[in-house]
């Protein structure tokens, strides 16, 4: 079983400007660029990939397109979280059949008040028991409206088919609680760009970072600097990464990430309704943030 470590790109889902249908060619081209920039793996149909707005067939198209260009020495992780355990397992087994190396499973959260620790335990244990590929837990309180309990994560970390957790909270206390479960077989990753260097300093093994889609070099340089113990360089680089990470990803969300991709010469393209593209003033702000951070623009 592969160890979960490094920088993973949670790629956007690309759509045609004219029809709104899946643009598999642009999707594959983006992935090739992300990997060429030195990232360690790809995550498809996650939050940044507008997974909640895709149908089952579209998810399959994106997984197939990714698998066709992600080499065997890079990890392909597929987001398969769903509101029912049954739906989650269907997506998980389909992703495995299409060649996923692992799946990223956000907790069910529509009925958030019903998501007790016993309910979450039963859900994740069944998914882990029946998944043909390793499972990565996903904690994103911004969308879930609750956080996975550290005690539950520690318990699930002992399951032989659970290999890690992505924590997008950006909260040091939550991350520290999850780190208590880290082991040779269970890795803790951040999903929060402004928290990138701090997460590595705390002991995290990597990140699934939307900011790395349009700032791969600086994201990589922070990781490499921390790996060699050059904390001052990593901190200095993080100071450049935090403003675009916080504003473009944190505040503007998927429309911001897609605008940034367009600005750096990749394909962002349209978001899917009901999401709306950034207003012209916000697009200008994205370009200015990229300029100040010394990120190449088209």
C-alpha positions as CSV (number, residue, x, y, z in Angstrom):
1,X,0.0,0.0,0.0
2,X,1.4,3.4,-1.0
3,X,2.2,5.9,1.7
4,X,0.2,9.1,1.4
5,X,2.7,12.0,1.3
6,X,3.5,15.1,-0.8
7,X,1.4,17.5,-2.7
8,X,-1.8,16.5,-4.5
9,X,-3.7,18.7,-6.9
10,X,-7.5,18.7,-6.3
11,X,-8.2,19.5,-10.0
12,X,-11.2,21.5,-11.3
13,X,-13.8,19.9,-13.4
14,X,-13.6,21.5,-16.9
15,X,-16.7,22.4,-18.9
16,X,-17.3,23.6,-22.4
17,X,-17.8,27.4,-22.8
18,X,-20.6,26.8,-25.3
19,X,-22.5,23.7,-24.1
20,X,-21.6,23.3,-20.4
21,X,-20.8,19.7,-21.0
22,X,-17.6,18.0,-19.8
23,X,-14.5,19.0,-21.6
24,X,-12.3,15.9,-21.1
25,X,-9.5,17.2,-23.4
26,X,-9.0,20.4,-21.3
27,X,-9.2,18.3,-18.1
28,X,-6.5,15.9,-19.3
29,X,-4.3,18.8,-20.4
30,X,-4.6,20.5,-17.0
31,X,-3.6,17.4,-15.2
32,X,-0.5,16.9,-17.4
33,X,0.5,20.5,-16.6
34,X,0.0,19.9,-12.8
35,X,2.1,16.8,-12.9
36,X,4.8,18.4,-15.0
37,X,5.0,21.2,-12.4
38,X,6.2,18.6,-9.9
39,X,3.0,17.7,-7.9
40,X,2.8,14.2,-6.5
41,X,-0.7,13.2,-7.4
42,X,-4.2,14.2,-8.6
43,X,-7.5,14.3,-6.8
44,X,-10.6,14.4,-9.0
45,X,-14.2,15.0,-8.2
46,X,-13.5,16.7,-4.9
47,X,-14.8,20.0,-3.6
48,X,-12.7,22.1,-6.0
49,X,-13.9,19.7,-8.7
50,X,-17.6,20.8,-8.2
51,X,-18.4,17.1,-7.3
52,X,-21.7,18.1,-5.8
53,X,-22.8,19.4,-9.2
54,X,-21.8,16.4,-11.3
55,X,-23.9,13.4,-12.3
56,X,-22.7,9.8,-12.0
57,X,-21.8,9.6,-15.7
58,X,-19.8,12.8,-15.6
59,X,-17.8,11.6,-12.6
60,X,-16.9,8.5,-14.6
61,X,-15.7,10.6,-17.6
62,X,-13.4,12.6,-15.4
63,X,-12.0,9.6,-13.7
64,X,-11.3,7.9,-17.0
65,X,-9.7,11.0,-18.4
66,X,-7.5,11.4,-15.4
67,X,-6.4,7.7,-15.4
68,X,-5.4,8.0,-19.0
69,X,-2.8,10.6,-18.2
70,X,-1.7,10.0,-14.6
71,X,1.3,7.6,-14.7
72,X,1.6,4.7,-12.3
73,X,4.2,6.4,-10.2
74,X,1.7,9.2,-9.3
75,X,-1.4,8.7,-7.2
76,X,-4.9,9.2,-8.5
77,X,-7.4,9.8,-5.7
78,X,-11.1,10.1,-6.5
79,X,-13.6,11.9,-4.3
80,X,-16.6,9.6,-3.7
81,X,-18.3,11.1,-0.7
82,X,-22.1,11.0,-0.8
83,X,-25.1,11.5,1.5
84,X,-26.0,7.8,1.7
85,X,-23.6,5.0,2.4
86,X,-25.1,3.1,-0.5
87,X,-24.4,6.0,-3.0
88,X,-20.9,6.4,-1.5
89,X,-20.2,2.7,-2.1
90,X,-21.5,2.8,-5.6
91,X,-19.2,5.8,-6.4
92,X,-16.3,4.1,-4.6
93,X,-16.5,0.8,-6.4
94,X,-17.0,2.6,-9.7
95,X,-13.9,4.7,-9.1
96,X,-11.9,1.6,-8.2
97,X,-13.0,-0.2,-11.3
98,X,-11.8,2.8,-13.4
99,X,-8.4,2.7,-11.8
100,X,-8.4,4.9,-8.8
101,X,-5.5,4.3,-6.4
102,X,-7.6,5.6,-3.4
103,X,-10.8,7.4,-2.6
104,X,-11.4,10.6,-0.7
105,X,-14.6,10.4,1.4
106,X,-16.2,13.4,2.9
107,X,-18.6,12.7,5.7
108,X,-22.4,12.8,5.0
109,X,-23.6,16.2,6.2
110,X,-27.0,17.1,4.8
111,X,-28.6,15.7,8.0
112,X,-25.8,17.2,10.1
113,X,-27.6,17.0,13.4
114,X,-28.0,13.2,12.9
115,X,-24.3,12.7,12.2
116,X,-23.4,11.4,15.6
117,X,-20.1,9.6,16.3
118,X,-22.0,6.3,16.1
119,X,-23.5,7.1,12.7
120,X,-20.2,8.3,11.3
121,X,-18.4,5.3,12.6
122,X,-20.9,2.9,11.0
123,X,-20.7,4.8,7.7
124,X,-17.0,4.9,7.4
125,X,-16.4,1.4,8.7
126,X,-18.8,0.0,6.0
127,X,-17.1,2.1,3.3
128,X,-13.7,1.0,4.4
129,X,-14.8,-2.6,4.7
130,X,-16.2,-2.8,1.2
131,X,-14.0,-0.4,-0.7
132,X,-11.7,-2.2,-3.2
133,X,-9.1,0.6,-2.7
134,X,-7.7,2.5,0.3
135,X,-9.9,5.2,1.9
136,X,-8.9,8.8,2.9
137,X,-11.1,10.5,5.3
138,X,-12.1,14.1,4.5
139,X,-12.8,16.8,7.2
140,X,-14.1,20.1,5.8
141,X,-16.2,21.9,8.4
142,X,-16.8,24.8,6.0
143,X,-19.2,22.5,4.0
144,X,-20.0,19.8,6.5
145,X,-20.9,22.3,9.3
146,X,-19.3,20.0,11.8
147,X,-15.8,18.4,12.3
148,X,-14.9,14.8,12.5
149,X,-14.1,14.0,16.1
150,X,-10.4,13.3,16.7
151,X,-11.3,10.2,18.7
152,X,-13.3,8.7,15.8
153,X,-10.4,9.5,13.4
154,X,-8.0,7.8,15.8
155,X,-10.3,4.7,15.9
156,X,-10.7,4.6,12.1
157,X,-7.0,5.1,11.6
158,X,-6.5,1.5,12.8
159,X,-8.6,0.1,10.0
160,X,-6.3,-1.6,7.5
161,X,-8.1,0.1,4.6
162,X,-8.0,3.7,5.9
163,X,-4.7,5.4,5.0
164,X,-5.2,9.0,6.0
165,X,-7.2,12.1,6.4
166,X,-7.5,15.4,4.6
167,X,-8.2,18.2,7.0
168,X,-9.3,21.5,5.3
169,X,-10.2,23.3,8.5
170,X,-7.0,25.3,8.7
171,X,-7.4,25.1,12.5
172,X,-4.2,24.1,14.4
173,X,-6.1,22.5,17.3
174,X,-8.1,20.2,15.0
175,X,-5.0,19.3,12.9
176,X,-3.1,18.5,16.1
177,X,-5.9,16.2,17.3
178,X,-5.7,14.3,14.0
179,X,-1.9,14.1,14.1
180,X,-2.2,12.1,17.3
181,X,-3.4,9.2,15.1
182,X,-0.6,9.5,12.5
183,X,1.4,6.4,12.0
184,X,3.4,4.5,9.4
185,X,0.1,3.5,7.8
186,X,-2.0,6.6,8.4
187,X,-1.1,10.1,7.2
188,X,-2.5,13.5,8.0
189,X,-2.7,16.0,5.2
190,X,-3.9,19.6,5.1
191,X,-6.3,21.0,2.5
192,X,-5.7,24.6,3.6
193,X,-3.2,26.7,1.6
194,X,-2.6,29.4,4.2
195,X,-1.9,26.6,6.8
196,X,0.5,24.8,4.5
197,X,3.9,25.5,6.1
198,X,2.4,25.4,9.6
199,X,0.9,22.0,8.9
200,X,4.3,20.6,7.8
201,X,6.0,22.1,10.8
202,X,3.4,20.4,13.1
203,X,4.2,17.0,11.5
204,X,1.8,16.7,8.6
205,X,2.9,14.6,5.7
206,X,1.5,16.7,2.8
207,X,-1.4,18.5,1.4
208,X,-4.3,18.3,-1.1
209,X,-4.1,22.0,-2.0
210,X,-6.3,24.0,-4.4
211,X,-3.7,26.8,-4.3
212,X,-1.2,24.4,-5.9
213,X,-3.3,24.3,-9.0
214,X,-2.2,27.8,-9.9
215,X,0.9,28.1,-7.7
216,X,2.6,24.7,-8.0
217,X,6.2,25.9,-7.8
218,X,5.9,27.8,-4.6
219,X,3.8,25.1,-3.0
220,X,6.5,22.6,-3.9
221,X,9.3,24.8,-2.7
222,X,7.6,25.2,0.7
223,X,7.4,21.4,1.0
224,X,11.0,20.8,-0.1
225,X,12.3,23.5,2.2
226,X,10.6,21.9,5.2
227,X,11.9,18.5,4.2
228,X,15.5,19.8,4.3
229,X,14.9,21.7,7.5
230,X,15.1,25.2,6.0
231,X,12.2,26.7,8.0
232,X,13.1,30.3,7.3
233,X,12.8,29.9,3.6
234,X,9.6,28.0,3.9
235,X,8.1,30.7,6.1
236,X,9.1,33.4,3.7
237,X,7.6,31.5,0.8
238,X,4.4,30.9,2.8
239,X,4.1,34.7,3.2
240,X,3.8,34.9,-0.6
241,X,1.4,32.0,-0.8
242,X,-1.1,33.0,1.9
243,X,-2.8,36.0,0.3
244,X,-3.7,34.2,-3.0
245,X,-4.5,31.1,-1.1
246,X,-6.8,32.8,1.4
247,X,-8.5,35.1,-1.0
248,X,-8.7,33.2,-4.2
249,X,-9.4,29.8,-2.7
250,X,-10.8,30.6,0.7
251,X,-13.1,33.6,-0.2
252,X,-13.8,33.2,-3.9
253,X,-13.9,29.4,-3.9
254,X,-14.3,27.4,-7.2
255,X,-15.0,30.5,-9.3
256,X,-11.8,32.1,-8.0
257,X,-9.7,29.0,-8.6
258,X,-11.0,28.8,-12.2
259,X,-10.3,32.5,-12.8
260,X,-6.7,32.0,-11.5
261,X,-6.2,29.0,-13.8
262,X,-7.3,31.0,-16.7
263,X,-4.9,33.8,-15.6
264,X,-1.8,31.5,-15.4
265,X,-2.5,29.9,-18.8
266,X,-4.3,26.8,-17.9
267,X,-8.0,26.1,-18.5
268,X,-10.4,27.2,-15.8
269,X,-13.4,27.9,-17.9
270,X,-17.0,28.2,-16.7
271,X,-18.4,27.1,-13.4
272,X,-21.6,25.1,-13.3
273,X,-24.8,26.7,-12.3
274,X,-25.9,27.7,-9.6
275,X,-22.3,28.8,-9.1
276,X,-21.5,32.1,-10.9
277,X,-18.3,33.4,-12.4
278,X,-16.4,36.2,-10.7
279,X,-17.4,39.7,-11.5
280,X,-14.9,41.7,-13.5
281,X,-13.6,43.5,-10.4
282,X,-13.0,40.2,-8.7
283,X,-11.2,38.9,-11.7
284,X,-8.9,41.9,-11.6
285,X,-8.3,41.2,-8.0
286,X,-7.3,37.7,-8.7
287,X,-4.8,38.8,-11.4
288,X,-3.3,41.4,-9.0
289,X,-2.9,38.8,-6.2
290,X,-1.1,36.6,-8.6
291,X,1.1,39.4,-9.7
292,X,2.0,40.4,-6.2
293,X,2.8,36.8,-5.3
294,X,5.1,36.7,-8.3
295,X,3.2,33.9,-10.0
296,X,3.4,33.8,-13.8
297,X,0.4,35.0,-15.7
298,X,-0.7,34.5,-19.2
